[in-house]
């Protein structure tokens, strides 16, 4: 293995030497990798996985050995992305890291065994530990906490087998010194909160189903006194994100019971995300808002729609300079939100970094009759001027209709206003926000009422979008992207862009009840139908684009805009496409294959289309994405080629997640899933060596192949690692929420 690494280093030396030859001065200089400064080499080594860094690169020479053990590389270590590392390699790496690492993350390393996790006890200097998603028993957790006396931050899962009575006295002592705790709850429990008397940051993820897989109801009966006031006395940040279900809401209120008695005096971050249209009311919300407003040090605020009224919101924001605000699906609050941001309701609006206004003026399209029911371009222009440093903006599930009529020629387009957010890095928009207006010729051609004489003779209208016609696309093109051009010209730092149709609802959402209840029926917004291939092609002018999401866009007919976009945005890392064009047939297959071939740097791909055909041609094109790590295909009436799937998995060795929810029989799906997992097991027995890698064994390979319409699908979904599932398999907006600011 050292010979392979040495060969790579020598090859780099030769390329560097050739690159620095100066033919004009007839002189040449030889610069090898070993001649580079330590600062440059450290910048290079930061991009090398830590397992390779310590087991391979460190053995090349003495200089690299010294640099590989530099504290800047080993103080903060993440093994979460080390999908190629098996138990043996991780154990060896932990042994080498023991005396150096201070912050260690094994988030979602679900493939590691319990004996490997126990090796974490070697790292006695660790102050921050994340083992969320790992198979950690109560006894193993107790042994770890007993050894890690310096621990100040812990993240772990509370599973049904968790028993706090098994924690030793040494473990309880370690917990009593914790400053930060993140718990993912899969069962009604307080976890280790009763043991943590000095918490400053508490982050909770509630993911408890109302019924078990056996159909038995889950009961949430806990002692309120276990989560007592002293444990929240030092609390500065409280975050809670809930999955659907009454049990989750009941448990959250038990955690918040102490807030009804006493609001922590140092609290500055309060973020609660409850799905569904009618979250349970919390009586202590007004007193919380008043307390946050009195102190003047609020950093982030997010509350469910039923917890706040305009007056309480005004009190919470008065005198504060928040950095993160979320008012998702709170239509009753939108006048107060804009008044606070624009009329001095906050002390310094320039401090705002993240703003989530998803669905803030959401009403059914049939009721969207006046300008008060829509986003106002002038208002957003004022927000851009007041909140000049906003980097993350979410306007999903809102409406904006730009009328192209003689009386409104001078009206400012919404995109012109959004282009004034010069520092935007991520943006989520409804499709109608990009339209310059309804194409009147197209609309009138379909809306002319025929004579009553022919009502009984007329042909039944075709369901879905009509076939592509050249004159139609030309009529939708032309100057129809002028508004989008203004947005692109002003937001040159945009890295993440999401465009969501007004009626989009995923066939496989993470939050099934709230997702389907919070969107409108598909196709009700005529303005959204005017967004097509020309708009997608215009996105090629975003040089920094890394993540792109397009969903529910019936106006995308042939996908030619995707091809043009992919030719220019070669650094796309994440691509999510869902329900483009007609839902009765897939007309953009050729363009999709060409797009995939162009995205050579793609790491995550999610496709959802009712009639997706994952045949040999599809997987042949997908094989061009050599960096692909996660693949998710969702198609209720789709088909797949098992042999092509296996060939693709052989070619793309970096793939660690292959989730396919397609049509077909349960037998065919299970056969393919077993074949892929068996092939992975064979790779583990006879590993294939590669430079800087011990093997290409995909220790973390997650394969889920299932008929989408099968009745057992929900139980299968619950068995998928949630971190992978949330990142790509499940389609929901992530914009305008930093890691601690959850979507509603």
Wavefront OBJ file of the C-alpha trace (Angstrom):
o trace
v 0.000 0.000 0.000
v 2.887 2.382 0.742
v 4.254 1.713 -2.748
v 0.913 2.760 -4.231
v 0.902 5.977 -2.213
v 4.537 6.692 -3.128
v 3.666 6.204 -6.786
v 0.913 8.797 -6.533
v 3.254 11.285 -4.837
v 5.909 10.748 -7.515
v 3.315 11.272 -10.224
v 2.254 14.538 -8.607
v 5.873 15.636 -8.478
v 6.260 15.026 -12.207
v 3.090 16.978 -13.014
v 4.138 19.905 -10.836
v 7.598 19.872 -12.385
v 6.155 19.935 -15.871
v 3.734 22.707 -14.986
v 6.385 25.119 -13.709
v 8.629 24.902 -16.773
v 9.074 28.398 -18.225
v 9.820 28.110 -21.898
v 10.016 31.886 -22.391
v 13.039 32.312 -20.122
v 14.591 28.996 -21.240
v 14.933 28.035 -17.606
v 13.126 25.373 -15.645
v 12.624 24.684 -11.981
v 11.771 21.366 -10.372
v 9.287 21.596 -7.524
v 8.250 18.396 -5.828
v 5.435 17.869 -3.376
v 7.969 17.661 -0.577
v 9.172 21.170 -1.458
v 5.797 22.744 -0.750
v 5.400 24.675 2.478
v 3.811 23.068 5.491
v 0.852 25.444 5.243
v 0.090 24.335 1.668
v 0.491 20.663 2.518
v -1.841 21.026 5.500
v -4.475 22.570 3.225
v -4.146 19.536 0.934
v -4.262 17.030 3.788
v -7.473 18.541 5.177
v -9.257 17.008 2.185
v -7.967 13.484 2.895
v -10.251 11.200 4.963
v -8.825 10.715 8.425
v -8.650 6.919 8.051
v -6.434 7.294 4.987
v -4.528 10.115 6.620
v -3.328 8.027 9.563
v -3.062 4.587 7.976
v -1.626 5.438 4.569
v -0.400 8.978 4.031
v 1.374 9.163 7.392
v 3.573 6.211 6.361
v 4.941 7.792 3.174
v 7.748 9.818 4.728
v 8.756 11.475 7.976
v 7.574 14.930 6.889
v 4.104 13.720 5.982
v 3.991 11.677 9.164
v 4.592 14.807 11.224
v 2.037 16.837 9.283
v -0.619 14.112 9.444
v -0.493 14.307 13.231
v -0.793 18.083 13.289
v -3.408 19.203 15.801
v -5.290 21.207 13.169
v -6.123 17.924 11.398
v -6.870 15.683 14.369
v -8.560 17.934 16.910
v -11.962 17.805 15.198
v -12.631 14.496 13.433
v -15.727 13.332 11.553
v -16.047 9.671 10.673
v -19.624 10.198 9.503
v -18.631 10.198 5.832
v -16.154 7.314 6.117
v -18.471 4.862 4.386
v -15.579 2.746 3.113
v -14.202 2.114 6.595
v -15.161 -1.175 8.238
v -14.982 -2.063 11.929
v -11.340 -3.116 11.814
v -10.186 0.076 10.131
v -12.221 2.284 12.474
v -10.836 0.524 15.537
v -7.297 1.018 14.243
v -7.994 4.677 13.498
v -9.443 5.277 16.967
v -6.310 3.796 18.483
v -4.151 6.274 16.544
v -6.488 9.170 17.370
v -6.757 8.435 21.086
v -4.309 11.081 22.323
v -5.214 13.801 19.811
v -8.947 14.071 19.130
v -11.170 16.407 21.122
v -14.320 16.475 18.984
v -15.412 13.175 17.427
v -18.486 12.488 15.285
v -19.733 9.047 14.268
v -23.134 10.359 13.262
v -25.078 7.717 11.278
v -22.295 5.125 11.368
v -25.001 2.507 11.788
v -22.836 -0.253 10.338
v -20.308 -0.195 13.210
v -20.590 -2.941 15.807
v -20.943 -2.424 19.539
v -17.381 -3.655 20.183
v -16.059 -0.950 17.868
v -18.042 1.743 19.645
v -16.592 0.646 22.952
v -13.153 1.589 21.584
v -14.249 5.214 21.900
v -13.309 4.897 25.551
v -9.662 5.155 24.407
v -10.230 8.802 23.459
v -10.215 10.128 27.011
v -9.638 13.718 25.928
v -12.856 13.931 23.911
v -15.068 16.844 24.873
v -17.658 16.556 22.060
v -19.051 13.162 21.018
v -21.759 12.409 18.456
v -22.949 8.796 18.182
v -26.395 9.517 16.738
v -27.570 6.656 14.555
v -25.105 4.158 16.058
v -26.117 0.867 17.627
v -25.386 1.905 21.189
v -26.796 -0.011 24.171
v -27.377 1.456 27.627
v -24.464 -0.528 29.069
v -22.125 0.579 26.294
v -23.168 4.195 26.818
v -22.545 3.836 30.542
v -19.016 2.499 29.957
v -18.231 5.319 27.536
v -19.474 8.038 29.848
v -17.532 6.531 32.750
v -14.287 6.808 30.727
v -14.888 10.212 29.125
v -14.680 12.460 32.146
v -13.921 15.535 30.010
v -17.090 15.192 27.947
v -19.085 18.408 27.593
v -21.273 17.672 24.555
v -23.161 14.447 23.747
v -25.474 13.395 20.912
v -27.118 9.955 20.906
v -30.356 8.025 20.256
v -32.868 7.024 22.923
v -34.207 3.713 21.629
v -36.908 1.453 23.110
v -34.258 -0.633 24.861
v -32.787 2.390 26.662
v -32.780 2.178 30.461
v -31.321 5.051 32.464
v -31.182 2.797 35.562
v -28.243 0.953 33.960
v -26.048 4.066 34.009
v -23.250 3.837 36.564
v -22.504 6.543 39.119
v -19.416 7.556 37.111
v -21.572 7.933 34.016
v -24.060 10.087 35.915
v -21.184 12.277 37.123
v -20.068 12.804 33.523
v -23.615 13.706 32.504
v -23.868 16.229 35.324
v -21.032 18.204 33.683
v -22.559 18.237 30.178
v -23.165 21.622 28.587
v -24.784 20.363 25.361
v -27.126 17.427 24.742
v -28.833 16.220 21.575
v -31.315 13.362 21.900
v -33.182 11.584 19.131
v -36.167 9.943 20.790
v -37.643 6.750 19.353
v -39.555 5.946 22.540
v -41.326 8.065 25.202
v -38.525 8.909 27.616
v -36.647 11.769 29.206
v -33.412 10.064 28.199
v -30.531 11.453 30.242
v -31.984 14.949 30.751
v -32.700 14.350 34.478
v -28.967 13.703 34.976
v -27.816 16.901 33.220
v -27.945 19.740 35.748
v -25.747 22.221 33.856
v -27.201 22.094 30.356
v -26.865 25.203 28.233
v -28.001 23.701 24.941
v -30.736 21.045 24.583
v -31.637 19.709 21.122
v -34.449 17.165 20.775
v -35.652 15.133 17.809
v -38.972 13.346 18.397
v -39.528 10.414 16.037
v -42.051 8.208 17.853
v -44.885 6.509 16.018
v -48.369 6.467 17.557
v -48.538 2.698 16.982
v -45.933 -0.037 16.942
v -45.302 -2.275 13.958
v -47.597 -4.800 15.587
v -50.414 -2.232 15.622
v -50.295 -1.587 19.369
v -50.836 1.992 20.478
v -47.937 3.826 22.134
v -48.674 5.398 25.508
v -46.861 8.494 26.718
v -46.978 8.515 30.506
v -43.976 10.077 32.214
v -43.448 11.817 35.512
v -43.405 15.586 35.001
v -41.135 16.065 37.983
v -38.269 14.102 36.397
v -37.559 17.032 34.077
v -37.344 19.618 36.807
v -36.586 23.329 36.864
v -32.949 23.127 38.080
v -31.932 21.243 34.945
v -33.020 24.168 32.758
v -31.643 26.891 35.013
v -28.572 27.503 32.792
v -30.332 26.754 29.507
v -29.501 29.115 26.632
v -30.762 27.166 23.612
v -33.770 24.880 23.256
v -34.533 23.100 19.972
v -37.243 20.523 19.278
v -38.232 18.998 15.959
v -41.173 16.617 15.800
v -42.313 13.920 13.415
v -46.114 13.547 12.986
v -48.064 11.955 15.829
v -49.873 12.882 19.001
v -47.338 11.014 21.148
v -44.560 13.346 19.992
v -46.589 16.448 20.848
v -47.563 15.072 24.249
v -43.959 14.251 25.083
v -42.800 17.703 23.972
v -45.273 19.380 26.336
v -43.895 17.256 29.177
v -40.389 18.502 28.363
v -41.727 22.067 28.325
v -43.739 21.763 31.527
v -41.077 23.599 33.525
v -41.341 26.634 31.206
v -44.844 27.206 32.517
v -43.323 27.771 35.951
v -40.045 29.461 35.113
v -38.449 30.777 31.902
v -34.644 30.327 32.001
v -33.146 33.784 32.318
v -30.347 33.075 29.830
v -32.563 31.616 27.082
v -31.777 33.181 23.668
v -32.629 30.421 21.166
v -36.054 28.763 21.113
v -36.922 26.662 18.064
v -39.891 24.303 17.952
v -41.077 22.620 14.748
v -44.391 20.733 14.891
v -45.820 19.299 11.639
v -49.456 19.341 10.702
v -52.054 22.100 10.354
v -53.171 22.206 14.012
v -50.336 21.873 16.546
v -51.399 21.466 20.149
v -51.644 24.816 21.921
v -49.034 25.705 24.551
v -50.398 28.185 27.157
v -46.926 29.353 28.220
v -46.026 30.729 24.764
v -47.079 34.365 25.482
v -45.031 34.502 28.691
v -42.052 33.036 26.805
v -42.373 35.706 24.105
v -42.529 38.472 26.714
v -39.473 37.106 28.507
v -37.459 36.910 25.277
v -38.370 40.491 24.435
v -37.390 41.891 27.823
v -33.811 40.571 27.767
v -32.902 41.827 24.282
v -30.464 39.018 23.402
v -32.681 36.811 21.202
v -30.696 34.933 18.530
v -33.217 32.558 16.921
v -36.975 32.062 17.142
v -39.329 29.512 15.607
v -42.734 28.615 17.035
v -45.742 26.691 15.712
v -48.603 28.682 14.235
v -50.951 28.182 17.200
v -48.428 29.315 19.793
v -48.122 32.965 18.816
v -50.411 35.892 18.154
v -49.332 39.224 16.599
v -49.028 40.973 19.953
v -46.860 38.215 21.442
v -44.639 38.257 18.373
v -44.239 42.019 18.641
v -43.148 41.667 22.270
v -40.672 38.898 21.422
v -38.937 40.880 18.668
v -38.926 44.304 20.334
v -35.426 45.426 21.185
v -33.801 42.269 19.773
v -31.423 41.695 16.856
v -32.165 38.071 15.890
v -30.051 36.132 13.407
v -32.553 33.380 12.535
v -36.324 33.730 12.241
v -38.879 31.229 10.993
v -42.585 31.972 10.529
v -43.452 29.003 8.358
v -47.202 28.517 7.753
v -48.179 31.401 10.033
v -50.450 33.499 7.789
v -51.954 35.388 10.715
v -48.536 36.794 11.612
v -47.316 38.110 8.280
v -48.399 41.762 8.801
v -46.631 41.864 12.162
v -43.520 40.155 10.721
v -43.027 42.791 8.035
v -43.926 45.602 10.413
v -41.289 44.447 12.907
v -38.601 44.076 10.251
v -39.331 47.322 8.431
v -40.591 49.748 11.070
v -38.010 49.400 13.809
v -39.631 46.500 15.616
v -36.197 44.901 15.878
v -33.120 46.736 17.084
v -30.831 45.874 14.159
v -32.341 44.065 11.154
v -28.932 43.818 9.454
v -28.022 41.034 11.904
v -30.614 38.728 10.330
v -28.987 35.840 8.418
v -31.784 33.309 7.949
v -35.442 34.100 7.216
v -38.115 31.445 6.652
v -41.409 32.821 5.314
v -42.680 29.552 3.842
v -46.462 29.721 3.517
v -46.706 32.865 5.588
v -49.428 34.289 3.330
v -50.705 30.896 2.279
v -54.344 30.728 1.255
v -55.955 28.455 -1.344
v -55.384 29.730 -4.854
v -59.123 30.055 -5.435
v -59.184 32.625 -2.618
v -56.052 34.449 -3.769
v -57.936 37.345 -5.318
v -56.308 40.496 -3.967
v -52.806 41.809 -3.584
v -53.090 41.301 0.177
v -53.109 37.539 -0.443
v -49.847 37.589 -2.401
v -46.251 38.597 -1.917
v -45.743 42.242 -2.762
v -42.605 43.035 -4.733
v -42.216 46.460 -3.151
v -42.460 45.001 0.350
v -39.746 42.424 -0.410
v -37.631 45.238 -1.811
v -37.908 47.034 1.519
v -37.040 43.830 3.378
v -33.937 43.440 1.192
v -32.862 46.965 2.081
v -33.491 46.549 5.815
v -32.169 42.966 6.136
v -29.179 43.421 3.850
v -27.172 40.451 5.168
v -29.741 37.681 4.720
v -28.075 34.546 3.325
v -30.905 32.020 3.525
v -34.432 32.852 2.346
v -37.411 30.501 2.077
v -40.592 31.640 0.276
v -42.043 28.210 -0.493
v -45.865 27.826 -0.469
v -46.391 31.527 -1.136
v -47.851 33.192 -4.240
v -46.755 35.972 -6.540
v -48.626 36.827 -9.741
v -47.021 39.340 -12.077
v -49.751 40.616 -14.371
v -48.576 41.633 -17.851
v -51.369 44.048 -18.549
v -51.216 47.618 -19.905
v -51.997 49.103 -16.542
v -49.112 47.342 -14.785
v -46.223 47.911 -17.177
v -44.274 49.770 -14.523
v -44.740 47.224 -11.776
v -41.549 45.877 -10.231
v -41.132 42.132 -10.598
v -40.602 40.118 -7.419
v -37.323 38.762 -8.810
v -36.032 42.334 -9.136
v -36.608 42.744 -5.415
v -35.034 39.388 -4.552
v -31.986 40.333 -6.609
v -31.281 42.996 -3.995
v -30.358 40.275 -1.468
v -26.724 40.416 -2.554
v -25.463 37.874 -0.013
v -27.983 35.069 -0.637
v -26.476 31.585 -0.535
v -29.706 29.560 -0.556
v -33.157 30.397 -1.877
v -36.463 28.520 -2.098
v -39.199 29.937 -4.344
v -42.666 28.977 -5.554
v -42.754 28.404 -9.292
v -45.155 31.286 -9.930
v -42.559 33.729 -8.547
v -40.442 33.314 -11.704
v -43.234 33.843 -14.199
v -43.527 37.180 -15.940
v -47.262 36.639 -16.277
v -49.758 34.224 -17.752
v -49.320 33.662 -21.472
v -52.597 35.169 -22.606
v -52.583 33.514 -26.035
v -52.118 30.093 -24.466
v -54.762 30.672 -21.825
v -57.336 32.104 -24.182
v -56.942 29.216 -26.578
v -58.070 26.864 -23.841
v -60.606 29.020 -22.078
v -62.892 30.088 -24.959
v -66.331 28.742 -24.131
v -67.748 26.790 -27.100
v -71.326 27.056 -28.247
v -73.885 25.104 -26.254
v -74.789 23.315 -29.492
v -71.517 21.436 -29.427
v -71.261 20.740 -25.711
v -72.392 17.163 -26.174
v -70.136 16.559 -29.198
v -66.865 17.934 -27.926
v -63.890 15.672 -27.370
v -63.047 14.863 -23.770
v -60.051 17.009 -22.776
v -56.823 15.136 -22.233
v -55.695 14.797 -18.629
v -52.324 16.355 -17.937
v -50.244 18.658 -20.097
v -50.564 18.648 -23.882
v -47.824 17.324 -26.114
v -44.953 19.628 -26.908
v -45.504 22.089 -29.762
v -42.703 24.314 -31.094
v -44.858 27.435 -31.159
v -45.866 26.869 -27.543
v -42.307 26.772 -26.285
v -41.344 29.787 -28.343
v -44.277 31.724 -26.915
v -43.236 30.842 -23.388
v -39.648 31.791 -24.100
v -38.547 35.152 -25.432
v -38.682 37.778 -22.702
v -40.514 35.507 -20.231
v -37.333 35.029 -18.192
v -36.578 38.721 -17.735
v -37.588 38.586 -14.067
v -35.384 35.564 -13.395
v -32.464 37.299 -15.100
v -32.711 40.150 -12.601
v -32.604 37.657 -9.746
v -29.564 35.856 -11.157
v -27.678 39.086 -11.804
v -28.112 40.161 -8.204
v -27.517 36.796 -6.455
v -24.189 35.631 -7.826
v -23.296 33.811 -4.588
v -26.283 31.464 -4.759
v -25.233 27.871 -4.017
v -28.582 26.250 -3.247
v -31.724 26.871 -5.283
v -35.113 25.211 -4.847
v -38.092 25.785 -7.129
v -41.301 24.140 -5.902
v -44.583 23.995 -7.802
v -47.689 25.103 -5.852
v -49.326 21.676 -5.892
v -46.341 19.406 -5.408
v -46.742 16.540 -2.946
v -44.160 13.794 -2.849
v -45.339 10.199 -3.095
v -42.906 9.385 -0.289
v -42.676 12.369 2.104
v -40.963 12.213 5.457
v -43.814 14.035 7.151
v -46.757 12.434 5.351
v -49.735 14.089 7.093
v -48.447 17.646 7.188
v -46.969 17.538 3.702
v -50.214 16.546 2.079
v -52.255 18.966 4.181
v -50.108 22.013 3.500
v -50.136 22.112 -0.302
v -52.745 22.920 -2.886
v -54.149 20.644 -5.563
v -51.734 20.371 -8.453
v -52.103 22.709 -11.378
v -54.323 25.349 -9.795
v -51.819 28.174 -10.369
v -51.795 29.241 -14.028
v -48.732 31.423 -13.454
v -46.684 28.406 -12.365
v -47.429 26.691 -15.688
v -45.533 29.447 -17.457
v -42.222 28.335 -15.929
v -40.510 25.963 -18.333
v -37.282 24.981 -20.027
v -36.258 28.554 -20.765
v -36.223 29.352 -17.040
v -34.138 26.280 -16.246
v -31.669 27.211 -18.964
v -31.303 30.687 -17.460
v -29.975 29.126 -14.243
v -26.732 28.359 -16.077
v -25.654 31.888 -15.129
v -25.238 30.842 -11.472
v -21.522 29.953 -11.293
v -21.569 28.742 -7.668
v -24.640 26.503 -7.896
v -24.068 23.268 -5.957
v -27.557 22.057 -4.945
v -30.593 22.214 -7.223
v -34.150 21.100 -6.492
v -36.953 21.260 -9.065
v -40.388 19.865 -8.204
v -43.934 20.114 -9.500
v -43.220 22.058 -12.706
v -45.770 21.073 -15.385
v -44.364 23.650 -17.809
v -41.077 21.760 -18.262
v -41.931 19.891 -21.471
v -38.773 18.421 -22.971
v -36.090 19.153 -20.377
v -33.850 21.041 -22.795
v -33.222 23.611 -20.076
v -31.765 20.904 -17.845
v -29.223 20.010 -20.522
v -28.135 23.608 -21.006
v -27.951 24.122 -17.243
v -25.794 21.051 -16.663
v -23.311 22.056 -19.366
v -22.437 25.226 -17.480
v -22.953 24.235 -13.832
v -20.414 21.417 -13.808
v -19.967 21.552 -10.035
v -23.466 20.396 -9.102
v -23.264 18.113 -6.066
v -26.949 17.502 -5.276
v -29.773 17.226 -7.821
v -33.429 16.552 -6.966
v -36.038 16.338 -9.722
v -39.677 15.512 -9.034
v -42.878 15.581 -11.113
v -41.658 17.604 -14.091
v -43.966 17.975 -17.080
v -46.911 15.665 -17.535
v -47.615 13.027 -14.916
v -49.142 10.688 -17.513
v -45.990 10.273 -19.542
v -42.322 11.176 -19.179
v -41.359 13.383 -22.117
v -37.938 14.523 -20.960
v -36.159 11.141 -20.763
v -33.575 11.958 -23.456
v -32.746 15.289 -21.842
v -32.501 13.658 -18.424
v -29.946 11.126 -19.654
v -27.899 13.875 -21.283
v -28.070 15.938 -18.094
v -26.874 13.063 -15.933
v -23.909 12.482 -18.236
v -22.866 16.103 -17.805
v -23.066 16.047 -13.981
v -19.799 14.228 -13.387
v -19.349 15.711 -9.886
v -22.790 14.680 -8.674
v -22.875 13.086 -5.205
v -26.614 12.844 -4.511
v -29.407 12.218 -7.009
v -33.108 11.967 -6.308
v -35.658 11.351 -9.067
v -39.396 11.116 -8.587
v -41.589 10.639 -11.634
v -44.667 8.387 -11.961
v -43.471 6.707 -15.186
v -39.717 6.611 -14.758
v -38.036 3.861 -16.760
v -34.774 2.887 -15.052
v -33.508 0.759 -17.937
v -30.026 -0.037 -19.207
v -29.690 3.359 -20.908
v -30.557 5.153 -17.686
v -27.989 3.301 -15.590
v -25.407 3.591 -18.381
v -25.767 7.381 -18.203
v -25.737 7.295 -14.408
v -22.424 5.435 -14.486
v -20.843 8.702 -15.689
v -21.351 10.066 -12.161
v -18.310 8.385 -10.647
v -18.598 10.449 -7.444
v -22.211 9.440 -6.768
v -22.835 8.363 -3.168
v -26.627 8.430 -2.763
v -29.310 7.436 -5.227
v -33.054 7.484 -4.686
v -35.653 6.633 -7.331
v -39.377 7.004 -6.631
v -41.874 5.977 -9.310
v -45.252 4.458 -8.609
v -45.661 3.131 -12.170
v -41.972 2.948 -13.027
v -39.883 0.000 -14.139
v -36.299 -1.025 -13.511
v -33.750 -3.348 -15.052
v -32.193 -5.594 -12.351
v -29.098 -6.527 -14.363
v -28.452 -2.887 -15.285
v -28.780 -1.929 -11.625
v -26.169 -4.501 -10.608
v -23.806 -3.361 -13.362
v -24.186 0.232 -12.230
v -23.389 -0.665 -8.614
v -20.240 -2.448 -9.769
v -19.061 0.590 -11.723
v -19.886 3.290 -9.177
v -18.059 2.015 -6.126
v -18.721 5.145 -4.068
v -22.479 4.512 -3.845
v -23.428 3.849 -0.219
v -27.189 4.361 -0.510
v -29.374 2.865 -3.215
v -33.073 3.336 -2.465
v -35.534 2.411 -5.205
v -39.293 2.607 -4.694
v -40.625 1.536 -8.074
v -43.364 -0.528 -9.666
v -43.021 -4.272 -10.066
v -43.559 -7.246 -7.839
v -42.359 -7.645 -4.293
v -40.440 -10.780 -5.328
v -38.508 -8.909 -8.028
v -37.618 -6.083 -5.643
v -36.458 -8.388 -2.870
v -34.451 -10.493 -5.305
v -32.527 -7.455 -6.529
v -32.009 -6.163 -3.014
v -30.622 -9.521 -1.879
v -28.376 -9.730 -4.925
v -26.829 -6.319 -4.232
v -26.300 -7.043 -0.549
v -24.786 -10.462 -1.312
v -22.424 -8.860 -3.806
v -21.369 -6.388 -1.149
v -20.673 -9.276 1.244
v -18.462 -10.889 -1.390
v -16.512 -7.640 -1.755
v -15.841 -7.757 1.983
v -14.254 -11.183 1.658
v -12.055 -10.321 -1.323
v -11.407 -6.574 -1.132
v -10.120 -4.705 -4.166
v -7.130 -2.514 -3.390
v -6.975 1.053 -4.628
v -4.597 3.967 -3.933
v -5.069 5.556 -0.526
v -7.752 2.967 0.318
v -7.541 -0.386 1.990
v -10.506 -1.553 -0.052
v -13.605 -0.420 -1.854
v -15.761 -2.434 0.490
v -18.936 -0.428 1.103
v -19.340 -1.195 4.765
v -22.228 1.258 5.075
v -24.086 0.189 1.955
v -27.822 0.749 2.405
v -30.003 -0.976 -0.180
v -33.797 -0.632 -0.064
v -35.753 -1.730 -3.128
v -39.514 -1.967 -2.723
v -42.755 -1.572 -4.686
v -44.020 1.901 -3.858
v -47.624 0.764 -3.682
v -46.952 -2.166 -1.321
v -48.860 -2.145 1.971
v -45.752 -2.912 4.063
v -43.865 0.126 2.790
v -44.240 2.259 5.964
v -42.508 -0.359 8.107
v -39.703 -0.563 5.572
v -39.242 3.185 5.632
v -38.888 3.233 9.420
v -36.039 0.775 9.078
v -33.982 3.065 6.845
v -31.303 5.174 8.567
v -33.021 8.508 9.138
v -30.002 10.661 8.388
v -29.640 9.248 4.895
v -33.400 9.240 4.443
v -33.746 12.893 5.406
v -30.908 14.067 3.183
v -32.119 12.777 -0.152
v -34.812 10.112 -0.085
v -37.310 12.474 1.467
v -38.078 15.619 -0.393
v -38.607 18.669 1.752
v -37.160 22.159 1.826
v -33.918 22.598 3.747
v -33.337 26.221 2.803
v -33.463 29.037 5.351
v -32.726 26.626 8.148
v -29.209 26.254 9.481
v -28.616 22.912 11.242
v -30.482 24.096 14.331
v -33.383 25.805 12.516
v -35.827 23.144 11.396
v -38.512 23.402 8.727
v -42.130 23.532 9.807
l 1 2 3 4 5 6 7 8 9 10 11 12 13 14 15 16 17 18 19 20 21 22 23 24 25 26 27 28 29 30 31 32 33 34 35 36 37 38 39 40 41 42 43 44 45 46 47 48 49 50 51 52 53 54 55 56 57 58 59 60 61 62 63 64 65 66 67 68 69 70 71 72 73 74 75 76 77 78 79 80 81 82 83 84 85 86 87 88 89 90 91 92 93 94 95 96 97 98 99 100 101 102 103 104 105 106 107 108 109 110 111 112 113 114 115 116 117 118 119 120 121 122 123 124 125 126 127 128 129 130 131 132 133 134 135 136 137 138 139 140 141 142 143 144 145 146 147 148 149 150 151 152 153 154 155 156 157 158 159 160 161 162 163 164 165 166 167 168 169 170 171 172 173 174 175 176 177 178 179 180 181 182 183 184 185 186 187 188 189 190 191 192 193 194 195 196 197 198 199 200 201 202 203 204 205 206 207 208 209 210 211 212 213 214 215 216 217 218 219 220 221 222 223 224 225 226 227 228 229 230 231 232 233 234 235 236 237 238 239 240 241 242 243 244 245 246 247 248 249 250 251 252 253 254 255 256 257 258 259 260 261 262 263 264 265 266 267 268 269 270 271 272 273 274 275 276 277 278 279 280 281 282 283 284 285 286 287 288 289 290 291 292 293 294 295 296 297 298 299 300 301 302 303 304 305 306 307 308 309 310 311 312 313 314 315 316 317 318 319 320 321 322 323 324 325 326 327 328 329 330 331 332 333 334 335 336 337 338 339 340 341 342 343 344 345 346 347 348 349 350 351 352 353 354 355 356 357 358 359 360 361 362 363 364 365 366 367 368 369 370 371 372 373 374 375 376 377 378 379 380 381 382 383 384 385 386 387 388 389 390 391 392 393 394 395 396 397 398 399 400 401 402 403 404 405 406 407 408 409 410 411 412 413 414 415 416 417 418 419 420 421 422 423 424 425 426 427 428 429 430 431 432 433 434 435 436 437 438 439 440 441 442 443 444 445 446 447 448 449 450 451 452 453 454 455 456 457 458 459 460 461 462 463 464 465 466 467 468 469 470 471 472 473 474 475 476 477 478 479 480 481 482 483 484 485 486 487 488 489 490 491 492 493 494 495 496 497 498 499 500 501 502 503 504 505 506 507 508 509 510 511 512 513 514 515 516 517 518 519 520 521 522 523 524 525 526 527 528 529 530 531 532 533 534 535 536 537 538 539 540 541 542 543 544 545 546 547 548 549 550 551 552 553 554 555 556 557 558 559 560 561 562 563 564 565 566 567 568 569 570 571 572 573 574 575 576 577 578 579 580 581 582 583 584 585 586 587 588 589 590 591 592 593 594 595 596 597 598 599 600 601 602 603 604 605 606 607 608 609 610 611 612 613 614 615 616 617 618 619 620 621 622 623 624 625 626 627 628 629 630 631 632 633 634 635 636 637 638 639 640 641 642 643 644 645 646 647 648 649 650 651 652 653 654 655 656 657 658 659 660 661 662 663 664 665 666 667 668 669 670 671 672 673 674 675 676 677 678 679 680 681 682 683 684 685 686 687 688 689 690 691 692 693 694 695 696 697 698 699 700 701 702 703 704 705 706 707 708 709 710 711 712 713 714 715 716 717 718 719 720 721 722 723 724 725 726 727 728 729 730 731 732 733 734 735 736 737 738 739 740 741 742 743 744
